[in-house]
Amino acid sequence: MKIAGKTAIVTGGASGLGEAAVIRLHNAGANVVIADLNEENGKALAEKLGERAVFVKANMTSTDDIKNVCAVAKEKFGAIHILVNNAGVGAAGRTIGKDGPYNIDWFRMVIEINLIGAFNMLAHAAFEMDKNEPDESGEKGVIINVSSVAAFDGQIGQAAYSASKAGVVGMTLPIARDLARHCIRVCTIAPGIFDTPMMKALPEPARQSLAQQVPFPQRLGNPDEFAMLVEQIVVNGYMNGETIRLDGAIRMQPK
């Protein structure tokens, strides 16, 4: 799918990997809808990018918010062609601790946002994509989910996060098969350790320790490298039903 002139929704688009995807898609000529809870960052990014960008405050646990994101995209830009399903949270904790078992409400919250919210968002976006006329390559839309290497190498304390991200990987192929008849492709990216605002908040020795775990290149990933893969999935019409690790060959240790 050619990006220029298309409309992309990026959830979690106000910072980190989502922001990098927003900027790269915008630079490639797309209209972008930045969906995030961070109103300050989201509005600032939309203002910086100009008239082909709009911010929508949205919580991925709210179906009403998800419907509103789609409605704003349609109202402002006329259609939805691309979804980068990036919003997510983590809540670390061991299965049992000094005070008892892991808080099941935290586990449920992570699953609700990272997995159920991701599915709900893509289902609503796909419903709107299906209304598009197929482009010159026969496509109506492209959905890119964001998982994590934790789906495969979850560390101690990551049970909820790993379960949610493994669920995203697990639903990729069946959804791609489901949406094939609607001319919509679905892929997932599983990023490793990237230099996001969360990582920037860590002490430098901790950042260096993480970087040294990456076989090659021995550094944290650049968010634009994630965005480059987003762009390639959109433009490469044969990419479908696949989860791609983007991690410098890291395999996370237990802790």
N, C-alpha and C positions, 0 to 999 in steps of 0.2 A: 504493500500500500504506500502510495506517495504521501508524504506528511504535509507538504505545503497545501494550505487551504482547508485542512481537516481540523476537527475539534477533538481535543484530548482532555479528559478528566484525570487529575492526579490526586489521589487521596494521600493524606499526610504530606501534602505538597509544599508546606511552608518552611521546611528546613531539611537538612541532611540529604539523604538519597532522593527523596521526593522533590525537593527544591532543585537538585541537579537535573532531574528528569524534566521538570517544568521548563527550566532554562534552555535545555538542549532541544526539546520539542518546539518551543517558541522560536528559537533561532533557526530551526528548520522550516519555519513558516506556518506552524500550527496555531490555532486559537487554543488557549489553555484555561481550564477551570481548576483553580487551586482550592481543594476541599481539605479543611483542617480545623482543629479546635483553637489553634493559636492565631487569634484574630490580629494581633499586632504584627507578627511576622508575615502573615498571609496578605494582609492589606498592603504592607510595605512592598512586598514582592510584586503584587499585581500592579501597584502604582509605578514601580520601577520599569516593568515590562511594557506598560502602556495599554492601548485600546484593545489589543488582541488577548488580554488577560483579565480575569475576574476572580475575586476571592469569594468563597461561600463557606461560612462557618458550619461545620457538620460533625456530628458524633456518629460513628459507624454502628453504634448499637441502636440507633433510632431510624426506623423505616421512614418516618416523616422527613427526617433530615436527608436521607438518601434520595427520596423522591424529589426533594427540593433541589438537590445538586443537579439531578438530571433535568429538572424543569428549567433551572437557570441556564444550563448549557444550551438547551433547545431554544429558549426564548432569546438569548443573546446571540447565539451563533447558528441556530437553525437545525443542528443535528449533532449526534455523538458518534465518533468514529473510533476513538482510542480510549482505553481505560488503563491507567497504571494504578493497580490496587495495592497501595503501599502502606496505608495506615496500620499501625500496630503498637502494642505495648508489651512489656515484660513484667513479671512479678516473681523475683527469685525467692526460693525458700526450700529447705529440705523436707522430705516427705514426713519425717517426724523430727520434732525439735524438743528442747528442754520443757516447753510448756504444752506439748501435745502434738497432734497431727497437724499437717499443713492446713491453713485456712481454706476451706473449700470454696468460700465466696471469692477469694482471689483467683483460684483456679478457674472457677466459672466465668469470672470477668475476662480473663485472658482468652479463653475459648470464645466467649461472646464477641469480643472485638476482633481478634485476629483471624478467626475461622468463620463464625456465623456472620459477622459483619462483612467480611470479605465476600462471602457467597452472596449475601443479600445485595451488596453493591453491584457485583458483576451481573447478577440476574436482572436487576433493574436497568443497568446500562445496556445489556444485551437485548432486552425487550425494545429499547429505543433504537439500537443499531439495526435491528431487523427491519425497521421501517425505511432504511436507506435503500436507494437504488445501488446495485452492485457497481463498483468502479470498473475501470478498463481491465483489471486482472480478475474480476468476478467477486471481489471482496466487499463485504458490508461493514466489517469492524475487526478490531484486534484488541484482545484483552491480555494484559500482562499482570499476573499476580506476583507478589513478593513474599517469598518464604525466607529461609535462613539455613545456613549449614547446620544449625541446631536441630533441624528436622532429621539429620542423619547422625550427628556427633554431639548430642545434647550433653551438657556438663552437669555436674552435681548442682542441684538447686534449680535446674531448668525444666523440671517435669512439665509444668503447665505450658511454658513457652514452646518447648520442643513438641509437645502434643499438638498444639495449635498449628505450628508451622509444618509438621508432618501431615496434618490434615489438609493443608493447602496443597502440598505436593500430591497427596493422594487423590484429590478431586480434579487435578489438572487434566489428566487423560480422559476420564469419563465426561467432563464438561466439554472438552474439545470435540469428542465424538458426538455429543448431544447437539452442539451448536454447528457442526459441519453442514448440516442441511440448511442452516440459515446463513451460510457463507461468512462465519465469524471464526477467527482463529483464537486459540488460547494457549499461552505459554506461562511458565513460572521461572523467576530468577531466584536462586538461593545464594545470597551474598555471604561472604565471610566477614572479616574484620575491616571495617571502613572508617576513614577519618571523618566522622560525623561530629556534630556538636557534643553529643554524649561522650564520645571518645576524647574530644578536646578538653573536657572537664577533668579528665584523669591526670594525676601527676605524671610528669615526663618519664620517670623510671618505669611506671606501669605501662605507659604507651610503648616504650622501647621493648619491654618484656613481651608484650603482645606481638609487636612487629617481628621479633626474632623467632616467633613460632611459625611464621610463614616461610615455607621452603624457598620460593622464588616468585617474584621479587620480594626481598625480605623487608617489607614495609607494610603499612596500612594501605588499604585500597583508597583510591581517590574517588569521591562521589561521581565525578564526571565519567569515570570508567564504567560505573554502573549505568549511567545515563547513555553512554555509547551503546551498551548492549540493548537497552530499551529501544533506541533508535534502530538498531540492526534488526531486532525482532519485528518491528513495525514494517520495515521496508523489504524484508526477506520473506516473500510470500510462501516459501516452503517450510518455514518454521511453524510447527503446530504440535500441540499435545506433549511438549517436552519441558522438563525442568533442567535448568542449566546452573551448575555451581559456578560462582565467580569468586574465587577465594585464594588464588596463588598457590593452590595445591595443599592448603592447610587441612589437617584433620585434628579437630579439637581434642585436647587431653581431658581427662575426667574433671580437672579443676585447674 
